[in-house]
Amino acid sequence: MSRPLIAYIDIAAMQHNLSVVRKEAPRSSIWAVVKANGYGHGLERCARAFIEADGYALTEIEAAVHLRDLGYKKPILLLEGFFSEHELPVIAHYDLEFAVHSEEQIAMLESKVGAPRLKVHLKMNTGMNRLGFKPDQYRAAYDRLKALQSVQSISLMTHMANAEIAAHPQLAVAEQMRRFEEGAKGMDEPRSLSNSATLLLHPEIFSNWVRPGIMLYGGTPGGKTAEAFGVKPAMTLTSELIQILDIDKGEAIGYGSQYVAPHPMRIGVVACGYADGYPRSAPEGTPILVDGIRTRLVGRVSMDMITVDLTSIPDAHFGSAIVLWGDGLPIDEVAEAAGTVGYELMCALSLRPHIVER
Ligand SMILES: *Cc1c(COP(=O)(O)O)cnc(C)c1O
């Protein structure tokens, strides 16, 4: 036996979430986004769970090669493209598709002559102002790629900044689409435009290939709750109470003695801390389940432990079951309390919790 902190990964929930993507985007092919170790759920596990997807999309070439070595034959897309020309032989050898978003990348492609094998995804910057060619530079980039002998196919790609908001006052999805249509005028290659929020909330946008990430893991991209979108939590982080103590009014808890008991309290200590990926920024009041009953964090999160209020849970005992997030407690609620998003909590799960599939 060892420390009772377990992250359960629910393969059936992940399969269900993929089926929600199919239902919401029935005419699209699906890139299952498995970057960042499958949003913290484990790359290989995700590749298995999403075997019905049409391809995998990620950011790390090592992970892409690993999937090929494991025998996965489906298309694999590098969302951030390549970073140096040394990667191009690997990309060609392993038949990886990749985003092209910069002049520098095109120049590297032009400097190499190769068999017509490369499958490029030309990215347009439609207002997010991270990666991609601006609409008025897009045609020139497209023409340069078209002229390359090494390029087998081109796909058209952009990324939405605010798809979870109905009509963002600064940059609405409709405005990004207007820019996209303008920049891609006359190009009839397949398009990949939709992340989770876009495919869930903007069915009017057709993507030949959609790129869902967070919804596959049962998190919400925003706009509505994960439950309202019909997706189920893939990760449930659980632990146990390892100590219970009663404290007097006026006693403080934890580092910094920030929380001072306003009345006599019963406190539980949970084996989970920021070294496990629980956010240190989680404040007093962050929700947590003790034997299925919702209560709240009190005191500062420490490296290996957190402290919770058991005053209203008299039956709590040594070994009581704790849910940090997941089944019964949406990760997005915990994230919101901590001033972040479910994405970050998933990705930040450390190597320390035991992982158990169910
Ligand atoms: C991460 C990523 C996605 C997935 O986004 P979600 O909000 O998790 O659905 C889609 N496209 C690109 C380019 C990404 O980097």
Ligand as a Chemical Component Dictionary entry (heavy atoms), coordinates in Angstrom:
data_LIG
# 
_chem_comp.id                   LIG 
_chem_comp.type                 NON-POLYMER 
_chem_comp.pdbx_formal_charge   0 
_chem_comp.three_letter_code    LIG 
# 
loop_
_chem_comp_atom.comp_id 
_chem_comp_atom.atom_id 
_chem_comp_atom.alt_atom_id 
_chem_comp_atom.type_symbol 
_chem_comp_atom.charge 
_chem_comp_atom.model_Cartn_x 
_chem_comp_atom.model_Cartn_y 
_chem_comp_atom.model_Cartn_z 
_chem_comp_atom.pdbx_ordinal 
LIG C1 C1 C 0 -5.056  22.709 -28.291 1  
LIG C2 C2 C 0 -5.604  23.024 -29.626 2  
LIG C3 C3 C 0 -6.912  22.638 -29.979 3  
LIG C4 C4 C 0 -7.870  22.015 -28.994 4  
LIG O1 O1 O 0 -8.536  23.035 -28.297 5  
LIG P1 P1 P 0 -9.677  22.706 -27.207 6  
LIG O2 O2 O 0 -10.093 24.045 -26.721 7  
LIG O3 O3 O 0 -9.013  21.910 -26.141 8  
LIG O4 O4 O 0 -10.735 21.965 -27.918 9  
LIG C5 C5 C 0 -7.333  22.874 -31.263 10 
LIG N1 N1 N 0 -6.512  23.482 -32.166 11 
LIG C6 C6 C 0 -5.268  23.876 -31.855 12 
LIG C7 C7 C 0 -4.435  24.552 -32.890 13 
LIG C8 C8 C 0 -4.780  23.678 -30.581 14 
LIG O5 O5 O 0 -3.538  24.079 -30.287 15 
# 
loop_
_chem_comp_bond.comp_id 
_chem_comp_bond.atom_id_1 
_chem_comp_bond.atom_id_2 
_chem_comp_bond.value_order 
_chem_comp_bond.pdbx_ordinal 
LIG C1 C2 SING 1  
LIG C2 C3 SING 2  
LIG C2 C8 DOUB 3  
LIG C3 C4 SING 4  
LIG C3 C5 DOUB 5  
LIG C4 O1 SING 6  
LIG O1 P1 SING 7  
LIG P1 O2 DOUB 8  
LIG P1 O3 SING 9  
LIG P1 O4 SING 10 
LIG C5 N1 SING 11 
LIG N1 C6 DOUB 12 
LIG C6 C7 SING 13 
LIG C6 C8 SING 14 
LIG C8 O5 SING 15 
# 
